Amino acid sequence: MATYHAIATIGEAMLGVLKAACPQEFATAQFLLYQPNDFQSPMTEGISLYLYHVSTNTTRRNLSPRLDSSGRNYRPSLPLDLHYLLVPWAKTAEKQQWLLGWSMRMFEDTPVLSASLLNHYASAEAPFQPYEAVELVHEPISLQDIVNIWDALKPNLQTSIPYVVRMVLIDSALPLDEGALVQARTNAHRKGVEQ
């Protein structure tokens, strides 16, 4: 159950995992979050991470209200799935494929990102509670979907791998106001009306 800063923090943490483990052979590599216009003049060498789709996770759509540490109820959290495209960039096909293989192996070795790791890369106040974590999963998508994504970006089709981060719970700041507890019940009858 995280704040709305969680979305950007997750992308930064994914890149942070790669940057922290970067081998010497990729010493000049960059690790950047991309927007669509960044694909028009991509980096020379490195990994870009592009958030191409966000969806509401429907497996647990009817979540119960959130209870904070003081016992106050808030509107239910919003469950999101974040869909990323990881793209390796290099001057040669061989090095591009090395970057791809290495980054896929790193994400396979680190499939769960803990709150402490996520909060380490947060640019705002820590968006994740200490007990939270997110799961990073390779998400097979069709070749047609990949072509559609790249067609919208307009550069040449690049080798890429899709990932999804499932069930990111974005908290609401709106409390659920509850009426006072019922103290007594009275029955009133109108005179002259048969019951």
KEPAVEX-871461 format. One line per field, with one value per residue: residue number from 1; x, y, z of N, C-alpha, C in turn. Coordinates in pm, 1 decimal. Each point is the difference from the previous one (the first is absolute). Layout:
nr: NUM_...
nu: X_...
nv: Y_...
nw: Z_...
cau: X_...
cav: Y_...
caw: Z_...
cu: X_...
cv: Y_...
cw: Z_...
This chain:
nr: 1_2_3_4_5_6_7_8_9_10_11_12_13_14_15_16_17_18_19_20_21_22_23_24_25_26_27_28_29_30_31_32_33_34_35_36_37_38_39_40_41_42_43_44_45_46_47_48_49_50_51_52_53_54_55_56_57_58_59_60_61_62_63_64_65_66_67_68_69_70_71_72_73_74_75_76_77_78_79_80_81_82_83_84_85_86_87_88_89_90_91_92_93_94_95_96_97_98_99_100_101_102_103_104_105_106_107_108_109_110_111_112_113_114_115_116_117_118_119_120_121_122_123_124_125_126_127_128_129_130_131_132_133_134_135_136_137_138_139_140_141_142_143_144_145_146_147_148_149_150_151_152_153_154_155_156_157_158_159_160_161_162_163_164_165_166_167_168_169_170_171_172_173_174_175_176_177_178_179_180_181_182_183_184_185_186_187_188_189_190_191_192_193_194_195
nu: 84.0_11.7_77.3_-55.4_97.3_-73.2_-79.3_35.1_-24.5_-100.0_-25.3_16.5_-75.1_-80.4_12.7_-30.6_-85.0_-29.9_-14.9_-56.6_-50.8_10.3_27.5_129.2_-41.1_-91.2_124.4_-18.9_-64.1_-109.3_-71.5_-94.0_-90.6_-77.1_-21.0_-115.3_13.2_36.4_-92.7_-23.2_61.8_4.0_26.1_130.2_7.8_-79.0_-78.8_-104.9_-79.6_-93.2_-71.7_-39.4_-31.3_-107.9_-26.9_-129.6_57.9_-61.3_110.2_33.4_-99.4_-68.6_95.9_28.5_-68.4_85.0_63.3_12.4_118.2_-72.3_-30.7_45.0_-122.6_59.5_-29.8_-49.4_110.9_66.6_-40.6_127.1_1.5_132.3_-17.1_117.0_73.1_82.3_78.1_81.9_96.9_53.4_128.0_18.7_-45.3_127.7_44.4_-86.8_36.6_125.7_-28.0_-64.6_93.1_92.6_-73.7_-29.6_126.8_34.0_-96.7_51.0_119.0_-69.5_-82.7_46.5_-61.5_80.2_-73.2_96.5_1.6_-131.4_-9.3_103.2_-79.2_-74.4_-53.5_-114.4_-80.2_53.9_-26.6_91.5_-94.7_60.0_-124.7_10.0_-38.6_69.8_-74.3_115.7_-80.5_69.1_-44.7_-19.7_26.9_-103.1_51.0_-128.3_-12.0_109.9_-43.7_-116.5_68.1_82.6_-110.5_-55.0_111.7_-17.5_81.5_117.0_-60.6_1.8_104.3_-102.1_-21.9_-121.9_-23.6_-54.1_-35.8_-35.7_-125.7_26.5_-8.0_-72.7_44.8_-116.5_-6.4_-106.2_-31.9_-36.0_-84.2_-2.1_-127.9_-58.4_45.0_-89.4_-62.9_-105.3_-102.2_-71.9_-121.4_-29.9_-122.8_-52.7_-63.7_-86.7_119.5_-67.2_44.6
nv: -115.7_59.1_106.4_104.4_27.0_-103.1_49.9_125.6_-24.1_-74.0_87.0_98.1_-74.1_-27.2_125.0_34.1_-103.4_40.7_128.2_-42.8_-83.3_115.2_-99.0_-15.9_-108.2_40.7_33.9_13.3_-106.7_48.1_40.6_9.4_74.8_-59.1_109.5_7.3_129.1_-71.2_-71.3_128.4_14.5_-132.3_-54.6_13.8_-9.7_-101.1_21.6_-2.9_62.7_-52.4_81.0_-107.9_-55.2_56.9_-106.1_-1.0_-51.8_-86.9_-64.6_118.4_19.9_-87.9_85.7_-43.6_82.5_99.7_-67.9_123.5_38.1_108.6_-92.2_96.9_-5.6_-47.3_71.2_-105.6_-69.4_65.5_-121.4_26.4_-25.7_2.3_34.7_-59.6_76.2_-103.2_101.8_-94.8_86.7_-18.8_25.8_-114.4_-86.1_-39.0_124.8_33.2_-111.3_38.1_127.1_-48.7_-90.5_92.6_95.2_-90.4_-38.3_129.5_22.6_-105.5_52.3_105.3_-103.0_17.4_117.0_-1.9_33.4_-59.0_-95.2_-11.9_11.9_-83.5_-36.5_23.1_83.7_-54.7_39.4_-90.3_-44.9_-87.8_-74.1_-14.9_-36.3_99.8_-55.0_2.2_-68.9_-31.3_-2.4_-90.7_84.6_-123.7_77.1_14.8_-53.9_-19.3_-31.8_-74.1_-46.8_-13.8_-45.6_-74.3_-36.0_3.0_-65.1_-59.9_-52.8_-46.7_-110.9_-0.2_-74.8_-62.8_19.7_-54.4_87.0_-64.3_107.0_-107.5_37.8_111.1_3.8_86.6_54.3_6.7_131.4_-48.7_53.4_-114.6_98.6_-36.5_-32.7_70.7_-72.7_-92.0_97.6_36.0_-84.8_86.2_-41.6_76.3_17.4_19.0_92.3_-99.3_-50.3_-88.6_-82.2
nw: 0.0_-113.8_4.0_-58.9_84.8_35.0_-92.8_19.8_128.0_-42.7_-95.9_88.9_81.3_-102.1_-40.4_125.2_-6.8_-123.4_31.4_112.7_-90.0_-61.5_-85.4_13.5_-65.5_90.3_24.7_-129.9_43.2_-57.5_103.7_-95.4_66.7_-89.9_-74.1_-65.9_33.1_107.9_-61.2_-17.4_115.5_-16.5_115.9_16.1_133.5_24.5_104.5_-80.2_82.9_-77.4_76.6_-67.8_118.0_51.1_74.1_21.3_105.5_-78.4_34.4_49.2_-85.0_69.8_16.3_118.1_77.9_-14.7_91.5_47.9_42.8_-24.7_-91.3_-75.9_-53.0_-108.8_-108.3_-65.0_6.5_-91.8_-43.2_-24.4_-130.7_13.2_-126.6_7.2_-78.4_19.2_-32.3_-49.5_19.4_-118.4_-27.9_65.7_-89.6_-5.1_15.7_-93.6_-60.5_21.8_-27.6_-104.2_-30.3_20.9_-59.5_-91.8_2.1_2.2_-87.9_-62.6_29.3_-40.6_14.7_123.0_-9.6_104.0_105.0_68.0_-93.2_-5.0_132.0_-15.7_-100.4_106.0_-88.0_39.7_97.6_79.5_-124.0_38.3_56.5_118.0_11.3_-85.6_-112.9_-112.1_-83.4_-53.2_-106.7_-68.2_-91.3_-42.2_-102.8_-78.3_-108.0_-25.0_128.7_-11.1_-115.7_62.2_104.7_-73.1_-61.9_119.2_33.4_-115.1_91.5_-37.1_-32.6_134.1_28.4_55.3_129.2_1.4_97.4_102.5_66.3_69.2_9.1_-65.2_131.3_-69.1_113.4_59.2_-13.2_-66.0_118.1_52.1_-13.7_123.2_-2.4_93.8_99.7_-32.9_68.7_-73.5_1.3_-64.4_32.6_-96.4_48.7_-117.1_63.7_5.8_0.7_-70.7_88.0
cau: -84.0_98.5_-48.8_2.7_139.1_48.6_18.4_133.0_100.5_23.1_86.5_134.8_58.7_37.6_125.8_100.9_48.2_92.9_117.3_81.3_66.0_55.8_137.8_96.7_-10.3_-102.5_34.4_-51.0_-144.4_-94.2_-122.5_-93.2_-141.6_-28.8_-130.7_-1.9_89.1_139.4_35.4_42.2_146.3_32.7_136.5_95.8_12.4_-64.2_-132.7_-111.9_-118.9_-112.7_-130.5_-87.0_-141.5_-39.5_-136.0_-53.4_0.2_-139.2_-10.9_-40.8_-55.6_-82.0_81.4_-64.5_58.9_132.6_2.0_134.1_49.8_-81.7_-132.4_-89.5_-25.6_14.1_-51.7_87.8_114.0_-17.8_98.8_47.7_107.0_84.9_56.7_123.6_78.1_142.5_66.3_144.9_53.1_145.4_42.0_5.0_-105.1_53.7_-2.1_-141.3_-52.5_62.2_-74.8_-132.3_13.9_41.1_-108.9_-104.0_48.3_-6.7_-139.5_-40.5_63.0_-58.0_-140.5_-78.4_64.3_-48.6_-28.2_124.4_65.1_-83.0_8.9_135.3_0.4_-110.2_40.7_-86.4_-2.4_-15.1_-137.5_-38.2_5.5_107.4_-43.6_-42.1_93.7_-64.4_54.8_35.9_-20.4_5.7_-136.0_-3.9_-105.8_6.4_84.0_-83.3_-2.2_132.9_4.9_-87.6_68.9_109.9_-55.0_-38.7_121.6_55.4_136.0_11.5_-31.7_116.5_-14.9_-54.2_-62.4_-104.6_-12.9_-114.5_3.5_-141.2_-65.8_52.1_-117.5_12.0_-90.6_-82.8_11.6_-135.5_-51.7_-138.5_-68.8_-102.5_-92.7_15.1_-64.5_-139.6_-13.8_-134.8_-92.3_-137.2_-103.4_-104.2_-118.9_-88.1_-135.3_-102.7_47.8_3.1_128.0
cav: 115.7_104.9_128.5_10.8_7.4_-137.2_-37.5_46.0_-63.0_-137.2_7.7_37.9_-112.5_-103.1_44.2_2.0_-137.7_-26.6_86.4_-44.1_-126.8_11.1_-49.0_93.3_4.6_99.4_114.3_126.1_-13.3_85.3_-68.3_112.7_-12.4_64.1_42.9_-23.9_85.4_-40.1_-100.0_67.4_12.6_-88.4_-3.3_-79.4_-130.3_-11.7_-60.0_91.1_-63.7_78.5_-37.6_15.4_-25.8_-17.8_-53.6_-34.5_-144.1_-38.1_-121.7_38.9_133.1_40.6_-0.6_58.1_129.3_-5.2_40.3_48.3_-43.8_57.7_-60.8_75.7_-63.4_79.0_-66.9_-110.9_28.8_-23.9_-100.9_25.4_-76.3_89.3_-75.7_65.2_-55.6_18.0_5.8_18.8_83.4_-10.5_26.2_-126.1_-95.9_-90.3_63.4_20.7_-128.5_-24.7_81.9_-60.0_-122.3_33.7_66.4_-100.2_-85.0_78.2_7.9_-134.6_-21.1_95.6_13.1_73.4_123.2_28.8_140.5_72.7_24.2_95.5_131.4_51.5_70.2_97.1_140.2_65.4_-72.4_-144.8_-32.6_-135.8_-38.4_-98.9_-137.7_-15.4_-42.1_-20.4_-112.5_30.4_-122.7_8.3_-10.5_-24.8_62.2_-42.6_77.8_109.3_105.1_63.7_82.4_115.9_92.6_63.3_82.4_127.5_71.9_40.5_-34.5_-137.5_-102.0_-40.9_-115.1_46.7_-103.8_58.8_-39.7_56.6_5.9_-25.6_34.4_116.1_56.4_143.8_36.4_119.2_87.2_35.4_-87.5_-45.6_51.9_-90.2_62.8_-38.7_-125.7_12.6_-4.8_-46.9_-6.0_28.1_-21.9_102.1_-30.3_115.3_-22.2_-18.6_-81.7_-140.9_-68.2
caw: 0.0_-19.0_-49.3_-146.1_-44.9_-17.9_-140.5_-43.0_85.6_-46.9_-117.8_44.4_73.8_-97.8_-61.7_105.2_16.9_-110.5_11.4_114.3_-31.0_-135.4_-13.0_-59.0_-146.5_-34.4_86.0_-55.6_-20.0_71.3_41.0_-0.1_-29.6_-128.2_-47.3_-145.3_-79.9_20.8_-100.3_-122.7_8.3_112.4_53.5_-75.3_63.7_129.9_12.4_24.2_54.1_-48.7_53.6_-116.5_30.4_139.8_3.9_130.9_21.6_25.7_80.2_135.7_-20.4_113.8_121.4_117.8_37.4_61.3_140.3_35.6_131.5_108.2_-5.7_-87.6_-129.3_-122.1_-119.1_-39.1_-87.2_-143.5_-41.3_-136.4_-64.3_-79.2_-111.2_-45.9_-109.3_22.9_-131.1_4.5_-108.5_-18.6_-138.2_-73.5_35.4_99.7_131.9_33.4_47.7_130.1_95.6_15.7_79.1_135.7_72.2_25.2_108.5_123.0_44.5_41.9_130.7_94.5_-42.7_99.6_43.6_135.5_30.6_27.3_-128.9_-74.0_63.8_-23.0_-128.0_-5.0_-2.5_98.9_127.2_-20.4_-36.2_39.0_140.6_18.5_-25.8_-139.0_-104.1_-129.7_-75.4_-137.8_-75.3_-145.6_-51.0_-143.5_-78.1_-139.9_-90.8_-50.5_102.1_-3.6_-121.9_22.5_90.2_-72.0_-107.6_61.0_38.9_-129.2_-41.8_-48.0_99.9_77.1_87.8_127.7_81.6_84.6_139.7_70.3_145.7_32.2_126.8_71.0_66.8_22.0_108.3_-5.5_116.6_41.6_105.5_-6.9_117.2_50.3_92.7_140.6_34.8_39.7_145.0_35.2_-112.6_42.1_-100.9_10.5_-79.1_-19.9_50.0_-100.3_-112.0_40.0_-20.8
cu: 88.9_-65.9_11.1_141.7_56.2_30.3_138.9_110.7_31.9_91.3_143.5_68.4_42.0_132.0_113.4_59.5_103.4_128.6_93.6_78.4_72.4_144.9_88.4_-11.6_-106.6_22.1_-55.8_-151.4_-78.2_-123.1_-105.5_-144.9_-26.0_-145.5_0.4_97.0_147.7_45.8_45.3_151.3_47.9_146.2_89.5_11.3_-67.8_-134.6_-101.3_-118.3_-117.7_-130.0_-101.6_-147.2_-18.2_-143.4_-41.5_-2.7_-139.9_-13.1_-43.6_-58.5_-79.2_78.5_-76.5_63.8_134.3_-8.8_140.8_36.0_-80.8_-143.6_-100.0_-11.2_15.6_-58.0_97.4_113.4_-33.9_105.0_39.3_101.9_75.8_72.4_117.1_57.6_146.0_70.5_150.0_45.4_151.4_32.5_6.5_-111.5_47.6_-8.6_-143.6_-60.7_63.9_-75.7_-137.6_7.8_35.9_-115.7_-114.3_41.2_-9.6_-143.0_-53.3_56.7_-57.8_-147.4_-87.8_80.9_-62.4_-23.3_128.1_74.8_-77.4_14.6_137.6_5.9_-110.7_54.6_-85.4_11.1_-33.6_-144.7_-48.6_14.0_105.0_-38.1_-36.8_114.1_-78.6_71.6_18.0_-3.7_17.5_-140.2_3.1_-117.8_21.5_92.2_-78.4_-5.8_133.6_10.6_-86.1_65.3_108.7_-48.8_-40.3_122.0_76.0_148.1_0.7_-29.5_129.2_-30.9_-47.4_-67.3_-104.7_1.2_-125.9_27.7_-146.3_-39.0_73.6_-122.1_24.1_-106.9_-79.5_22.5_-137.8_-50.9_-143.1_-66.9_-112.1_-88.4_26.7_-71.2_-142.7_-9.5_-134.5_-84.7_-140.1_-93.4_-107.8_-115.1_-81.5_-140.3_-96.8_41.2_8.0_134.2_-22.2
cv: 122.5_130.1_1.1_15.9_-138.7_-33.5_41.1_-67.9_-141.4_-0.6_34.8_-114.8_-111.8_36.6_2.1_-136.8_-31.8_81.4_-46.9_-126.4_2.8_-49.3_101.5_10.0_97.6_129.1_132.0_-1.6_99.7_-83.4_107.6_-42.8_76.9_40.0_-19.0_86.7_-34.7_-101.8_63.6_22.7_-82.4_9.3_-87.1_-140.7_1.4_-68.3_111.4_-82.1_91.6_-55.3_23.6_-20.9_-15.5_-49.2_-26.6_-151.5_-41.7_-124.7_30.4_140.2_50.3_-11.7_63.8_134.5_-19.9_55.7_47.8_-40.2_57.1_-52.8_72.8_-70.5_98.9_-78.5_-110.6_45.6_-34.8_-101.2_18.7_-104.2_96.9_-82.8_79.0_-71.3_34.0_-8.4_19.1_82.1_-19.0_25.2_-126.8_-92.6_-93.1_60.1_26.7_-128.6_-40.6_76.7_-59.5_-124.0_28.0_61.7_-96.7_-91.4_72.7_7.2_-136.3_-31.9_91.4_20.4_77.4_120.9_40.2_150.0_78.2_31.2_105.0_140.8_63.1_84.1_103.8_141.9_82.7_-77.0_-146.1_-38.6_-136.9_-20.8_-111.1_-144.0_-25.8_-48.2_-9.4_-112.2_40.0_-129.6_27.0_-24.8_-24.9_72.6_-35.6_90.4_118.2_115.0_73.8_93.5_124.2_103.1_75.4_87.0_137.1_84.3_54.4_-25.5_-140.1_-95.5_-46.8_-128.2_51.9_-115.8_66.0_-59.4_62.6_-4.2_-4.8_49.9_107.9_69.7_147.1_41.4_126.3_80.8_40.5_-96.0_-42.6_47.3_-94.8_76.9_-48.2_-132.5_25.5_-18.5_-57.7_-2.7_25.4_-27.9_104.2_-41.1_126.4_-36.6_-11.1_-81.8_-143.1_-59.4_-139.9
cw: 0.0_-43.7_-152.4_-55.5_-34.7_-145.2_-49.0_79.6_-47.3_-122.2_37.2_73.1_-94.5_-66.5_102.3_25.9_-108.0_14.8_111.2_-32.1_-134.3_-6.4_-74.3_-151.6_-48.9_78.1_-51.8_-19.5_85.0_34.0_21.4_-18.9_-128.9_-10.8_-151.7_-79.8_17.7_-104.2_-131.2_-3.2_119.5_42.3_-87.4_56.8_135.7_-8.1_20.4_49.3_-31.9_58.1_-111.1_30.3_150.5_-1.5_143.9_11.0_42.9_85.9_142.9_-4.0_121.4_130.3_115.1_31.4_69.4_141.2_33.8_142.8_116.5_-1.9_-87.2_-134.7_-115.0_-115.9_-41.3_-92.1_-144.5_-45.4_-147.2_-43.6_-89.2_-105.4_-59.8_-121.0_28.3_-135.3_20.0_-122.4_-5.5_-146.8_-82.7_48.0_110.7_140.2_45.6_58.0_132.6_108.5_27.4_89.4_144.7_79.1_29.6_115.2_133.8_52.8_42.3_138.3_108.9_-33.8_97.9_44.8_133.6_18.0_24.0_-129.2_-78.6_57.8_-15.8_-128.3_-13.4_-0.3_96.3_131.1_-26.3_-31.2_48.2_149.9_15.8_-34.2_-146.1_-89.3_-130.0_-73.6_-145.8_-80.0_-149.4_-52.4_-150.9_-64.3_-145.7_-80.9_-54.8_100.0_5.3_-120.9_16.9_90.3_-75.9_-114.2_53.1_36.7_-120.4_-27.3_-60.2_115.1_66.4_76.8_135.1_72.1_90.2_141.7_57.2_150.0_42.6_138.7_79.6_59.4_32.2_101.1_-30.9_126.7_51.7_106.4_-29.4_127.3_37.5_95.8_141.5_23.9_45.7_151.0_42.4_-126.6_54.1_-116.5_22.3_-91.2_-13.1_44.3_-116.1_-119.5_48.1_-34.5_-45.6
